[in-house]
């Protein structure tokens, strides 16, 4: 998998202390790249049906979507903490679960990500329907 510049090491101080990050990766920047790519791949799995992930995750600097960046860092730090035994905290677990909950909402269409380009079909219509039709479970009636 190609390296991405969506998340940089300079982004992490808002999510994890620099000295803690350095202690976990032990000067091996490859570890950081691996967990970043894992986080982005995980996010693409939820977002790719509705949004142009290639464009969203190829953005750099101020062009990045802030909410995507926040959740990508939370997921990356979660995977980073899972590498070393005893480093996982309840805060890390909660932030990861919140990110996944948000991603599931986006996937189901319950949450819209303003500022991200939606995928379109060849005829120009949205790739995923804007609404879903559902019904209640069938009841069993006994007479």
C-alpha positions as CSV (number, residue, x, y, z in Angstrom):
1,X,0.0,0.0,0.0
2,X,1.3,3.4,-0.9
3,X,2.2,5.9,1.8
4,X,-0.3,8.6,2.4
5,X,0.3,12.2,3.5
6,X,-3.3,12.7,4.8
7,X,-2.0,12.3,8.4
8,X,1.4,13.7,9.3
9,X,3.4,13.3,12.5
10,X,2.8,17.0,13.2
11,X,-1.0,16.3,13.5
12,X,-0.7,14.0,16.4
13,X,-0.1,16.4,19.4
14,X,-3.9,17.2,19.4
15,X,-4.6,13.5,20.0
16,X,-1.6,12.1,21.8
17,X,1.4,13.5,23.6
18,X,4.5,13.7,21.4
19,X,6.7,11.9,24.0
20,X,4.2,9.1,24.3
21,X,4.1,8.7,20.5
22,X,7.9,8.7,20.3
23,X,8.1,6.1,23.0
24,X,5.6,3.8,21.2
25,X,7.1,4.0,17.8
26,X,10.7,3.9,19.1
27,X,12.1,6.0,16.2
28,X,10.6,3.6,13.7
29,X,8.5,5.8,11.4
30,X,7.3,2.7,9.5
31,X,5.1,1.8,12.4
32,X,3.4,5.1,12.2
33,X,2.9,4.8,8.5
34,X,1.4,1.3,8.9
35,X,-1.2,2.4,11.5
36,X,-2.1,5.4,9.4
37,X,-2.6,3.3,6.3
38,X,-4.7,0.8,8.4
39,X,-6.9,3.7,9.7
40,X,-7.4,5.1,6.3
41,X,-8.2,1.7,4.8
42,X,-10.7,1.1,7.6
43,X,-12.4,4.4,7.0
44,X,-12.5,3.9,3.2
45,X,-14.4,0.7,3.8
46,X,-17.3,2.7,5.3
47,X,-17.1,5.8,3.1
48,X,-16.3,4.5,-0.4
49,X,-19.9,3.7,-1.3
50,X,-21.0,7.3,-1.0
51,X,-17.9,9.5,-1.2
52,X,-14.8,10.0,-3.3
53,X,-12.3,8.6,-0.9
54,X,-9.3,8.9,-3.2
55,X,-9.8,12.7,-3.4
56,X,-10.7,13.0,0.3
57,X,-7.6,11.1,1.6
58,X,-5.2,12.5,-1.0
59,X,-5.8,16.0,0.4
60,X,-2.9,17.6,2.3
61,X,-2.5,20.5,4.7
62,X,-5.5,22.8,5.1
63,X,-7.3,21.1,2.2
64,X,-8.0,18.1,4.5
65,X,-11.5,17.6,6.0
66,X,-11.1,18.2,9.7
67,X,-13.6,15.6,10.9
68,X,-12.1,12.9,8.7
69,X,-8.6,13.9,10.0
70,X,-9.8,13.7,13.6
71,X,-11.4,10.3,13.2
72,X,-8.4,9.0,11.2
73,X,-6.0,10.0,14.0
74,X,-8.3,8.4,16.6
75,X,-8.3,5.2,14.7
76,X,-4.6,5.3,14.0
77,X,-3.8,6.0,17.7
78,X,-6.1,3.1,18.7
79,X,-4.2,0.7,16.4
80,X,-0.9,2.2,17.6
81,X,-1.8,1.6,21.3
82,X,-2.9,-2.0,20.5
83,X,0.7,-2.8,19.4
84,X,2.1,-2.5,22.8
85,X,0.5,-4.3,25.7
86,X,-0.7,-2.1,28.6
87,X,-1.0,1.1,26.6
88,X,-4.7,0.9,25.8
89,X,-6.8,3.3,27.8
90,X,-10.6,3.6,28.1
91,X,-10.3,7.0,26.4
92,X,-8.6,5.4,23.4
93,X,-11.3,2.7,23.2
94,X,-14.1,5.3,23.5
95,X,-12.6,7.5,20.8
96,X,-12.2,4.6,18.5
97,X,-15.7,3.3,19.1
98,X,-17.1,6.9,18.5
99,X,-15.2,7.0,15.2
100,X,-16.6,3.7,14.1
101,X,-20.1,4.6,15.2
102,X,-19.9,7.8,13.1
103,X,-18.5,5.9,10.1
104,X,-21.4,3.4,10.3
105,X,-23.8,6.3,10.4
106,X,-22.2,7.7,7.2
107,X,-22.4,4.3,5.6
108,X,-26.1,3.9,6.4
109,X,-26.8,7.4,5.1
110,X,-27.9,8.6,8.5
111,X,-24.9,11.1,8.6
112,X,-23.9,13.3,5.7
113,X,-20.3,14.6,5.5
114,X,-20.6,18.2,4.4
115,X,-17.6,19.2,2.3
116,X,-16.8,15.8,0.8
117,X,-17.4,15.1,-2.8
118,X,-20.1,12.5,-3.3
119,X,-19.7,9.7,-5.9
120,X,-21.8,10.0,-9.0
121,X,-22.9,7.5,-11.6
122,X,-22.3,8.0,-15.3
123,X,-25.7,9.7,-15.7
124,X,-24.7,12.3,-13.0
125,X,-27.0,10.9,-10.3
126,X,-25.8,10.1,-6.8
127,X,-24.3,6.7,-6.4
128,X,-26.3,5.8,-3.3
129,X,-29.9,6.5,-2.9
130,X,-30.8,9.6,-0.8
131,X,-33.5,7.6,1.0
132,X,-34.3,4.1,2.0
133,X,-37.7,2.4,2.2
134,X,-38.2,0.0,5.1
135,X,-41.1,-1.7,6.8
136,X,-41.8,-3.2,10.2
137,X,-41.2,-6.9,10.7
138,X,-44.0,-9.1,9.7
139,X,-46.2,-10.0,12.6
140,X,-47.6,-13.4,13.0
141,X,-51.3,-13.2,13.6
142,X,-53.2,-16.2,15.0
143,X,-57.0,-16.3,14.7
